[in-house]
Amino acid sequence: MTFGLITLAWHDYNGWHLPRYIVYPAAAAEIFGGAAIQVRRTAKTGAVVLGALYLVFALRCVPPIFAKPQIYNSWGNFFEQFSLVTGAAIVYAGLSSAWSRETLSRMGGILFGLCCASFTLEQAFYLHATASLVPKWVPPSQMFWAVATTVSFALAAVALLTNRMALLAARLLTMMVVSFGLLVWVPLVISDPHNHTNWSENAETFAIAGAAWILADLLGEYRLNDHRPR
């Protein structure tokens, strides 16, 4: 919903400079989908709307990937949007009787694990840019936290893809991404509230954290209801 309001306020989505006839329907879909997904009766509809919207945005990143595959920024943009697709898909599938919790948990872990692998590479390729975002007052140093969070993304990716300590990884991943929003993007929004990038990155960070939280809840529910011998 916040993403939709930001899109309306700046007449643009995530700094992509899209035509107005795309921007306004996208903003309406984000606001409607965000509201609908909060209520169980309409959650599936909201998940479909949000999943379809972010899938379109993810696919929009594909042509730049083919044009310049050596530039990782386009790959990173794709998986950032695809992580939001994954969160919406988990909500939809979780409310559908057609999917078993075991299958859904594995598919969710694999898809989000791939996104985490991309987050790892994106931070590794742009390590100095990542370090520059870390508040200088956080000890021991900006580069330390840039490397530490990159390694954490890598460990989360391995855990989710191999299904080893996946629940712990999803919970810690959620906490880490939320901390990005609280320590990096919220202060930047406060210091420069007229900057569209600050608002968009803030909303996207918390949206990705929400998708990770959705996965963590799914894995926790599956573990709670799994009565097989361990």
Buried (B, 14 or more C-beta within 10 A) or exposed (E): BBBBBBBBEBEBBBEBEBEEEEBBEBBBBBBBBBEBBEEEEBBBBBBBBBBBBBBBBBEBBEEBBEEEEEEBBBBBBBBBBBBBBBBBBBBBBBEEEEBEBEEBBBBBBBBBBBBBBBBBBBBBBBBEEBBEBBEEEEEEEBBEBBBEBBEBBBBBBBBBBEBEBBBEBBBBBBEBBBBBBBBBBBBBBEEEEEEBBBBBBBBBBBBBBBBBBBBBBBBBBBEEEEEEEE
